[in-house]
Amino acid sequence: MSNRNSEVMIAFKNRNKTLDFYQTPVYAIESLLKREKFKGSILDPCCGKGRISESLKKYNYKVKSFDINSKMLGYGFSKDFFTHKYKYDNIIMNPPYNICENFILHGLNIFKNKMAVLLRLNFLESIKRYNLFFRNNKPSIIYVFSKRLDMRSDSIKTFGGGISFAWFIWHKNKPNRDISLKFICD
């Protein structure tokens, strides 16, 4: 195994020690915003150090941001997403992968228009997820990154990570038909 692959695997093994915190690369957010427009307010419920929220504000979106981990918080305020019942027009998030199903299920109940979730591509796997999300609550679009994102918090590189990611987009008012699969190659 190469040194780079070893670093990535060690980082992912240790993720539970830090509430599964991985910063979203700005490139990933900008790639989403080139492809999807959002009308109304946006909630970033696991904002961490604020990369998603800051990028959204640069595009003049009205954003509300919070995170449960007050020690990691660099933006927004400390709050538990699962106790939050207020409905938002849109949600954009990079949830902790070890509990991403819970974030998505709660998000499905409180968004009005659109929800975009950055997830590892292997989220598509498993009967449990198929039954929860792909049978009746399927996303309308999945944007797959053709290059692997570097999710390490200290990284300034755009690519070079060891895991594949995609944006999963749910639209509240679109019929629950086939999922559109698109690729981000730029």
N, C-alpha and C positions, 0 to 999 in steps of 0.2 A: 504494500500500500504506500502511495507517495506521501510525502510530508503534508501536502495540502489536503489530501483526503483524510489523513489522520487528524489534522486540526479540526476539520469540519465535523467528523464523527465525535471527537471529544467534546466539542462545543454542544452538539445536540444531546449527548449523554448527560451533560451538566445543566441542561435547560431548566429543570425543576427547581434548582437552587435559586433561580432568579425570576420566578413566576413566568418562566418560558418567554422571556423578553428578547425580542429581536427587532431592531429598528428597521422600518420600511425604507428602502432606498428611494430617494427623490425621483429617480428615473422611473420606478414602478408607479408612483403616483401620477407623474406627468404622462406616462403612457396610458393610464386609465382616462385621464382628463382629455386627452386627444381623441378618445373614442366614445366617451359617454358624457352627456351634459346632464346636470342635475338642476331641478327647479325647486326652490324653497330652501329651507334650513337643512343643515347636515350635522349629524351626530358622529363624533369619533369617540366611541365608548372605552377604548383601551389605548389612550393617546401616548402613553409613555413619555418620551421626550419631545413629542409634538411634531414629528416630521410630516405626518398626513395633514394635520391641522394647519401648520404653517404653509404648506403647499397649496391647500385649498384657499386660504386667505389671500395668497398671491394672485389667485384667479378670481378674487372678489366674491367668494362664497361666504355666507353667514354660517359660522361653525360653532358648535358647542362641544367642548372637549372635557373628558375626565378619565381617570384611571384609578383602579383600586389600590395600586402600590404607591403610596405617598413618598416613599424613599426614592423611587425611580422617576417620579413626576417632575418633568421639566416644563410642563405646559398644562393649562387647565386646572382642575381641582380634583381632590380625592373623593371618589364615589364608587359604590358597587353597582355595576350595570344591571345586575339581576334584581335589584330592589327598585329599579327605575321603571315607572309605568307610563310616563309621558310619551305621547306619540310624536315622532319626527317625520318630516317629509322624506328624508333620506338618511341612510347610515352608510358610512365608509369605514372599514376597519381591517386591521391585521390582528386578529385575536390570538391569544395563547393557543398553540396547536393542541396541547394536551386537554383542553376543554373547549375546543372550537365548536363542537356540536351544540353545547349549551348556549354559546354566544349567538349562533345562527338561529336556533329555535326561539330564543327570546327576541332577537332582532326581527324575525318574521312576524311577531305579534305586535311590534311597536313602530314599524315603518309604514309610511303611507304611499310612497311613490316607488322608490328604488333603493336597493341595498347592494353594495359592492363589498366583497370579502376577499382579501388576499389569503390564499391557502396553498399549502403544498399540493402538488398535482395528485399525489396518492390519496387525497381526499375522495377521489372518485371510487376508491376501492372499498369493499366490504358490504355484506348483506345488510348490516345495521344501517349504514349510511344510505344505501339504496332505499330501504324502507322509510327512513326518516326524510330524505331530501329528494331523491330522484324518482320516486314513484308518484307522489302527489304534490310535493313542494319544490319541484325542480327549478333550478335557475333557468333563465331564458337564454343567457349567453355565458360562455366560458372563454376568456382570453388567455391563451397559453403563452408564456414567455418562451421563445425559441432558444434563448440563452439563459443559463442559470444565474439567478440573482445572488449577490453577495449580501447576506443578511447580518453579518457580524456588526455589532454596534459601533466598533471603532474603525470600520472599513470606509475608505473613501472611494474604493473601486465600485464600479457599477456591476460588473459581471465577475464570474469566477467562483461562485459558490458551488456547493456539492449537491444541491437539492433543487428540483424543478418546482416552479410556482405558477399560479394562474390567478386571475381575477375571476370570481364567480359573481354573476350579476343576477339578482332577482328583481323583476318588475311586478308591482302589485296589480296593475291593471291590464296585463297582457295575458292572453289565454295560456294555459299550462300545456303547451304543445312540445314539439321536439326542441331540444337544446341546440342552439347555434354555437358551433365551435369555430373560434377564430384564433389567429396567431399574431403575436407581437414580435416582429422581426427587426424593427428599427432600433 
